[in-house]
Each structure stands twice: as C-alpha cells, then as structure tokens.
Amino acid sequence: MKIAIPVDEKDLRTNVCASFGRAAYFLIYETETKTSVFIDNSSLASPGGAGIKAAQTLIDNQVSALLTPRCGENAAKTLESAGIKIFKTTSVSVRENLADSRDGKLPLLEDIHAGFHGHGGD
C-alpha cells in the first residue's frame, strides 16, 4: 500500500506540511517494501484549484491513503472518489505519523474545510 504525506522538505526528518494542496512535496511511502520517494507538488504555485491538482497527483501515483492535518472539500471529494482514505495526522513528525498509521492509531480526517483559504484555490 502506498501512503502519501504532504511535507516541507525532501527528508524523512522533515515536518508534515500544514497545507495539503500547497505542500512543496509529497512523501510516498510503500508499506510492503518500506521504501520512500519524494515527488514535487506541481500544483504548489497554482493560482487556483491546487488541492484538486495535488489530489490528482496522488491518484496518478496510485496512493491508497493520505496522512494530512487538513484538506479542502474539493480535494477531499477528488481523493475519496478515487478510493483514497484521508487520515488526520497527530503530530508534525513524518516518522511518528507513519508509525501511528502502521499501528492503526490515526483517525480518519472528518473536519474537511471549505478551501479557498487565501491562495485563490483550495
């Protein structure tokens, strides 16, 4: 299973980014092989619809789950329609969230915001 996390830097010691659609990168972690790759978020500078574009990036990378502190409504609908589960991160540590995910300790993200929070998109 592939898990995605929005991150600030291409480093496992980085923090989880507070904004899904505006994250600089996504960490893609493969649970079976325990390998990680970082991909650039091409929607970072989009004037609008960044969340939807970021969601499509995860769909294109065949992700099964997203670990994030927040997510806009349009992005969430796009992810959910592709069968991607959205889990709420419980700390800023990438490693802690991966461990909590593995142990089944992360709750589903239920507080989906309306998006359009000052960037012209979600």
Contacts in CASP RR format, 6 or more apart in sequence:
PFRMAT RR
TARGET T0000
AUTHOR 0000-0000-0000
METHOD contacts of the structure
MODEL  1
MKIAIPVDEKDLRTNVCASFGRAAYFLIYETETKTSVFIDNSSLASPGGA
GIKAAQTLIDNQVSALLTPRCGENAAKTLESAGIKIFKTTSVSVRENLAD
SRDGKLPLLEDIHAGFHGHGGD
1 30 0 8 1.000
1 31 0 8 1.000
1 32 0 8 1.000
1 64 0 8 1.000
1 65 0 8 1.000
2 28 0 8 1.000
2 29 0 8 1.000
2 30 0 8 1.000
2 31 0 8 1.000
2 61 0 8 1.000
2 62 0 8 1.000
2 63 0 8 1.000
2 64 0 8 1.000
2 65 0 8 1.000
3 28 0 8 1.000
3 29 0 8 1.000
3 31 0 8 1.000
3 63 0 8 1.000
3 64 0 8 1.000
3 65 0 8 1.000
3 66 0 8 1.000
3 67 0 8 1.000
3 98 0 8 1.000
3 101 0 8 1.000
4 26 0 8 1.000
4 27 0 8 1.000
4 28 0 8 1.000
4 29 0 8 1.000
4 58 0 8 1.000
4 61 0 8 1.000
4 63 0 8 1.000
4 65 0 8 1.000
4 66 0 8 1.000
4 67 0 8 1.000
5 16 0 8 1.000
5 26 0 8 1.000
5 27 0 8 1.000
5 29 0 8 1.000
5 66 0 8 1.000
5 67 0 8 1.000
5 68 0 8 1.000
5 89 0 8 1.000
5 94 0 8 1.000
5 97 0 8 1.000
5 98 0 8 1.000
6 16 0 8 1.000
6 17 0 8 1.000
6 19 0 8 1.000
6 20 0 8 1.000
6 21 0 8 1.000
6 23 0 8 1.000
6 25 0 8 1.000
6 26 0 8 1.000
6 41 0 8 1.000
6 54 0 8 1.000
6 68 0 8 1.000
7 14 0 8 1.000
7 15 0 8 1.000
7 16 0 8 1.000
7 17 0 8 1.000
7 23 0 8 1.000
7 24 0 8 1.000
7 25 0 8 1.000
7 26 0 8 1.000
7 27 0 8 1.000
7 38 0 8 1.000
7 94 0 8 1.000
8 14 0 8 1.000
8 15 0 8 1.000
8 17 0 8 1.000
8 23 0 8 1.000
8 24 0 8 1.000
8 25 0 8 1.000
9 24 0 8 1.000
9 25 0 8 1.000
10 25 0 8 1.000
10 38 0 8 1.000
12 27 0 8 1.000
12 36 0 8 1.000
12 94 0 8 1.000
12 95 0 8 1.000
13 94 0 8 1.000
13 95 0 8 1.000
14 94 0 8 1.000
15 92 0 8 1.000
15 93 0 8 1.000
15 94 0 8 1.000
16 67 0 8 1.000
16 68 0 8 1.000
16 69 0 8 1.000
16 89 0 8 1.000
16 91 0 8 1.000
16 92 0 8 1.000
16 93 0 8 1.000
16 94 0 8 1.000
16 97 0 8 1.000
17 23 0 8 1.000
17 24 0 8 1.000
18 69 0 8 1.000
18 70 0 8 1.000
19 70 0 8 1.000
20 51 0 8 1.000
20 54 0 8 1.000
20 66 0 8 1.000
20 68 0 8 1.000
20 70 0 8 1.000
20 71 0 8 1.000
20 72 0 8 1.000
20 75 0 8 1.000
21 41 0 8 1.000
21 43 0 8 1.000
21 44 0 8 1.000
21 50 0 8 1.000
21 51 0 8 1.000
21 53 0 8 1.000
21 54 0 8 1.000
21 75 0 8 1.000
21 122 0 8 1.000
22 41 0 8 1.000
22 44 0 8 1.000
22 50 0 8 1.000
22 119 0 8 1.000
23 41 0 8 1.000
23 44 0 8 1.000
23 54 0 8 1.000
24 40 0 8 1.000
24 41 0 8 1.000
24 44 0 8 1.000
25 38 0 8 1.000
25 39 0 8 1.000
25 40 0 8 1.000
25 41 0 8 1.000
26 38 0 8 1.000
26 39 0 8 1.000
26 41 0 8 1.000
26 54 0 8 1.000
26 57 0 8 1.000
26 58 0 8 1.000
26 61 0 8 1.000
27 36 0 8 1.000
27 37 0 8 1.000
27 38 0 8 1.000
27 94 0 8 1.000
28 36 0 8 1.000
28 37 0 8 1.000
28 38 0 8 1.000
28 39 0 8 1.000
28 61 0 8 1.000
28 63 0 8 1.000
29 35 0 8 1.000
29 36 0 8 1.000
29 98 0 8 1.000
30 36 0 8 1.000
31 102 0 8 1.000
39 57 0 8 1.000
39 61 0 8 1.000
41 54 0 8 1.000
41 57 0 8 1.000
42 53 0 8 1.000
42 57 0 8 1.000
43 49 0 8 1.000
43 50 0 8 1.000
43 51 0 8 1.000
43 52 0 8 1.000
43 53 0 8 1.000
43 54 0 8 1.000
43 57 0 8 1.000
44 50 0 8 1.000
46 53 0 8 1.000
46 121 0 8 1.000
47 120 0 8 1.000
47 121 0 8 1.000
48 119 0 8 1.000
48 120 0 8 1.000
48 121 0 8 1.000
48 122 0 8 1.000
49 74 0 8 1.000
49 120 0 8 1.000
49 121 0 8 1.000
49 122 0 8 1.000
50 119 0 8 1.000
50 121 0 8 1.000
50 122 0 8 1.000
51 71 0 8 1.000
51 72 0 8 1.000
51 74 0 8 1.000
51 75 0 8 1.000
51 78 0 8 1.000
51 121 0 8 1.000
51 122 0 8 1.000
52 74 0 8 1.000
52 75 0 8 1.000
52 78 0 8 1.000
52 122 0 8 1.000
54 75 0 8 1.000
55 75 0 8 1.000
55 78 0 8 1.000
55 79 0 8 1.000
55 82 0 8 1.000
55 84 0 8 1.000
56 78 0 8 1.000
58 66 0 8 1.000
58 79 0 8 1.000
58 84 0 8 1.000
59 78 0 8 1.000
59 79 0 8 1.000
59 82 0 8 1.000
59 84 0 8 1.000
63 84 0 8 1.000
64 83 0 8 1.000
64 84 0 8 1.000
64 85 0 8 1.000
65 84 0 8 1.000
65 85 0 8 1.000
65 86 0 8 1.000
65 87 0 8 1.000
65 101 0 8 1.000
66 79 0 8 1.000
66 84 0 8 1.000
66 85 0 8 1.000
66 86 0 8 1.000
66 87 0 8 1.000
67 87 0 8 1.000
67 88 0 8 1.000
67 89 0 8 1.000
67 97 0 8 1.000
67 98 0 8 1.000
67 101 0 8 1.000
67 106 0 8 1.000
68 86 0 8 1.000
68 87 0 8 1.000
68 88 0 8 1.000
68 89 0 8 1.000
68 109 0 8 1.000
69 88 0 8 1.000
69 89 0 8 1.000
70 109 0 8 1.000
70 111 0 8 1.000
70 113 0 8 1.000
71 79 0 8 1.000
71 86 0 8 1.000
71 109 0 8 1.000
71 112 0 8 1.000
71 113 0 8 1.000
72 112 0 8 1.000
72 113 0 8 1.000
72 114 0 8 1.000
72 115 0 8 1.000
72 122 0 8 1.000
73 112 0 8 1.000
73 113 0 8 1.000
73 114 0 8 1.000
73 115 0 8 1.000
73 122 0 8 1.000
74 115 0 8 1.000
74 122 0 8 1.000
75 122 0 8 1.000
76 86 0 8 1.000
76 109 0 8 1.000
76 112 0 8 1.000
79 86 0 8 1.000
80 86 0 8 1.000
85 108 0 8 1.000
86 108 0 8 1.000
86 109 0 8 1.000
87 101 0 8 1.000
87 106 0 8 1.000
87 107 0 8 1.000
87 108 0 8 1.000
87 109 0 8 1.000
88 106 0 8 1.000
88 107 0 8 1.000
88 108 0 8 1.000
88 109 0 8 1.000
88 110 0 8 1.000
88 111 0 8 1.000
89 97 0 8 1.000
89 106 0 8 1.000
90 96 0 8 1.000
90 97 0 8 1.000
90 100 0 8 1.000
90 105 0 8 1.000
90 106 0 8 1.000
91 97 0 8 1.000
91 100 0 8 1.000
97 106 0 8 1.000
100 106 0 8 1.000
114 122 0 8 1.000
115 121 0 8 1.000
115 122 0 8 1.000
116 122 0 8 1.000
END
